[in-house]
Amino acid sequence: MPGSVHHTGTTVADLDRAVDFYTEVFDLDVLAEFEASGEEFATGVGVENATGRFAHLDGDGTRVELVEYEPAGGEAVADSVNDRGAKHLGFGVEDVEAFYEALPDDVETLSEPQTSETGTTILFVRDPEGNLIEVLDA
């Protein structure tokens, strides 16, 4: 039986800051916030004595999961989209140029919006954790 995509997950160092970013910048709604711990959880995620604080956000049909782990792990943020293992979230917006103009000053962008030879306008930004996010025409 084939599976279906349940969510996309991103580990963050500061869950509250990350939730604020995704709800304010991308207007996502919080679906659920919860914690997980115990031996079964730690064994399941492969991290001794792990606990996790989770936030599930509504990405208009795709659930975005943000997780803050204790103990915290090391840095795994890609410097560039072409780094092996680099990951990014992709958000479609109606007008990339307008989205770019409305971004708060403290949001890091890789460039101004660019229209590729495919005709799609793209913009890459970083969340407060340094994670890459692609914004493109919906």
C-alpha positions in Angstrom: 0.0 0.0 0.0 1.6 3.3 -1.0 2.0 6.0 1.7 1.1 9.6 1.6 3.0 12.6 2.7 2.0 13.5 6.3 4.2 16.5 7.0 7.6 18.1 6.4 9.7 18.6 9.5 12.4 21.1 10.5 14.4 20.9 13.7 14.9 24.3 15.3 16.8 25.6 18.4 14.0 28.0 19.5 10.5 26.8 18.8 8.7 29.9 19.9 10.8 32.1 17.7 10.3 29.7 14.7 6.5 29.6 15.2 6.4 33.4 15.4 8.3 33.6 12.1 6.2 31.1 10.2 2.9 32.5 11.5 3.9 36.1 10.9 5.8 35.9 7.6 3.9 33.1 5.9 0.5 33.5 7.7 0.4 29.8 8.7 -2.0 28.8 11.4 -0.9 26.6 14.3 -2.8 23.3 14.2 -1.3 21.8 17.3 1.4 22.2 19.9 2.6 19.3 22.0 5.5 17.6 23.8 6.9 14.1 23.5 9.2 12.3 25.8 9.9 8.9 27.4 11.9 5.9 26.6 9.9 5.0 23.5 10.1 8.5 22.0 13.9 8.6 22.7 14.3 5.2 21.1 12.1 6.1 18.1 14.1 9.2 17.3 17.5 7.6 18.1 18.5 10.3 20.7 19.2 9.1 24.2 16.9 10.8 26.8 15.3 12.9 24.1 12.3 15.1 24.6 10.7 17.2 21.9 8.5 20.3 21.7 6.4 20.3 18.6 4.3 22.8 16.6 2.3 21.7 13.6 1.4 24.5 11.2 -1.2 24.5 8.4 0.6 24.9 5.1 -2.6 24.8 3.1 -2.7 21.0 2.7 0.9 20.3 3.8 1.6 20.1 7.5 4.7 21.9 8.6 6.3 20.4 11.7 8.7 22.4 13.8 10.6 20.6 16.5 12.8 21.7 19.4 14.8 18.8 20.9 16.4 18.5 24.3 19.2 17.6 24.3 19.9 20.0 21.4 22.0 18.6 18.5 24.6 20.2 16.4 24.3 22.6 13.5 23.0 21.1 10.2 22.1 24.2 8.2 23.2 24.3 4.6 25.2 27.4 3.5 23.9 27.0 -0.1 21.1 25.2 -1.9 23.6 23.1 -3.8 25.2 21.7 -0.7 24.8 17.9 -0.5 21.9 17.2 1.8 20.6 20.7 1.6 16.8 20.9 2.3 14.3 23.7 1.9 10.6 24.4 2.3 8.8 25.8 -0.6 5.9 28.3 -0.3 3.7 29.4 -3.1 2.5 33.0 -3.0 0.3 35.0 -5.4 2.9 37.7 -6.0 6.6 37.1 -5.1 7.6 40.7 -5.7 4.9 42.0 -3.3 5.8 39.3 -0.8 9.5 40.5 -1.0 8.5 44.1 -0.5 6.5 43.3 2.6 9.2 41.2 4.3 10.3 42.5 7.6 13.8 44.1 7.5 15.4 41.4 9.6 14.5 38.5 7.2 17.6 37.4 5.3 17.2 36.9 1.5 19.7 35.3 -0.9 18.8 37.9 -3.6 15.9 39.9 -4.9 13.2 38.0 -6.7 14.4 36.4 -9.9 12.4 35.1 -12.9 14.0 32.0 -14.2 14.0 30.8 -17.8 11.1 28.6 -16.9 9.1 31.8 -16.3 8.7 31.1 -12.5 9.6 34.0 -10.2 11.6 32.7 -7.1 13.0 34.1 -3.9 15.0 32.3 -1.3 14.9 33.5 2.3 16.2 32.1 5.6 14.2 31.5 8.7 15.6 32.7 12.1 17.4 29.3 12.4 19.1 29.8 9.0 16.9 27.2 7.2 16.3 27.8 3.5 12.8 28.7 2.3 11.9 29.0 -1.4 9.1 31.4 -2.2 7.6 31.1 -5.7 4.7 32.0 -7.8 1.6 30.0 -6.9 
